[in-house]
Amino acid sequence: MEQNFHEGFLCWVYSCMSTEAVITYKVENEVRYIHLYDPLSIVNCSAKDIECLFVNKIGYKAEDKDQALQFQKVASICFQKGTNSEHMWSSKWRKIEKEELLKAEKDRKAREEKDKIARYTVVQRLAEEEKKAAQEKEKLTKALLKKPKRHEEKLKSL
């Protein structure tokens, strides 16, 4: 959502055709529009923008009063409570989220370390198996290269 539209703010109205609030503002020689489909999207505005929306009331037709005033109420509450995109909410949930994030990070690092050790042991075990296979092959090669003994020659001729 665009921020700092308060400098060139012209007006904001509720549109019954598209069921949204439309904020109109001017940047240099260009007129721009911000379409708000949900009243809670006002929370994403900067503090100055919310103040601008609070001071300048929303325009609407009589039959759209209920819907339009929802946008105005959210702007009023955000202004009164100081809730905006620049504000870090201080709540118990924020503390719990941070603790859970740290716990998850610690668990992830522990899993990575365990995986690293497991990979190392697997590689080490494979290297040992290859070494044993090479030793077996070497023994077999040496045995085949030896000349047969006399008593072995007699057995072979029978």
N, C-alpha and C positions, 0 to 999 in steps of 0.2 A: 504494500500500500504506500502511496506517495505520502511524503511527510513535508512539513513546513509550507503548507498551502495558505497559511494564515496571512502571509505577506501580500498576496494578490487576491484574497478572498472576495468574492462578489456576492454569493448567496448559496443557500442550500434549500432544496425543496423535496417533497415526497411526490413521486410519480406514481399515479394509480395505474398507468398503462403497463409499467414494468415492475410494479410493486417494489420499488427501491428508493432510497434517498440518493439524490444527486447533488454533489458539491461542485459548484462552479467557481473557478478561480482563474486569474490571469497571470501569465508568465511572459514578461516583455510584451510582445504584440500578439501573443497566442492565447486563446481561451481554451482551458482544459476542463475535463470533467472527471470526477471520481464517483464511481457507482458503488453504493453500499447496499448489499442485499440483506445483510444481517445487522441488526442494531449493535450487537456485541463487537462488531469489527471496529467500532469507534475506539475501543480500548487500545487498538494498534496505532492510534494517532499520537503525535507528540503533545507535550503539555500545552504549548502555545496554541496548537490546532484545536485541542479540546476546549480551551478557554474561548477561542474564537467561536466555536460551535455553541458554547454555553451562552455567550453574550448575544449572538445573532440567532434568533429563534428560527426554527424550520418553517418553511412555507408549505401550505397544504390546502386542499379543498375541504369543505365541511364534511363530506361523506368519508373522507380518509383521515379524519382527526385521530381516531384510536391508533391506527398504524403509525402515523407520523409522530405522535407523541411518545411512542416507544423509543424512537431514535432520540428524541429530545430528552427523555428521562435518562437514558444511558449516558448522554453527554453531560447532564446535570450531575449524576452520581459520580461519574469519572472526575469531573471538576471538583466536586466536594471532597471526595476521598483521595484525590491526588493519584488516581490510577491512570497510567499512560504507558506508552512504549518505552519511556526512559526510566521508569520506576521499577525497581526490583522489589517484588512482593516479599514482605517479611511475614512469614507464617510458619507454623509448625510443620506443614507439609514440605516447605522448602528445605527445612533442616533434615527431615526424614529422607527427602530425595537425595540430598548431598551425601548422607550416610550410606544410603543404598548404592549410590554411584561409587563411592569409595570401596564398599564391600565387594561390589561386582568387579571393580578393577583389580582388587587384591585376589579374588578368586580366579580371574582371567590370567593374571601373572603366575599364580600357583599352577594352573593347568598347563600353561606354556612351559614352565620349568619342568613339570612332570613329563610332558610330551618330549621335551628336549632330552631328558635323562633316558626315557624309554627308547627314543631313536638312537641314542648313543649306545645303549646296551644291545639293541638289535644289530646295529652295525658291528659292534664288538663281537657278538655271538657269530654273525656271519663270517667275520674275518677269522675267527677261531675254527669254524667248520671248514673254511677254505684251506686253512693251514693244515688241518688234520687230513683233508683229502689230498693235499699236495704231498704230505709225508707218506701216506699210504701208497700213492702213485710212485713215489721215489723208492720205497721199499720193494714194490713189485718190479720196478725197472732194474734195481740192483739184483734181485733174485733171478731175473731172466738173463742178466748178463753173466752170471756165474757159470762156470763150466760144470757139467754134471760130474759127480763123484763116481768111482768105479762101480760100486755096488748099485748105483742108480742106473749105470749104463747097462748092466746085466738085466735089470728089471725092464728096461725099455725094450731090449731085444726079445724078451719072451713074449 
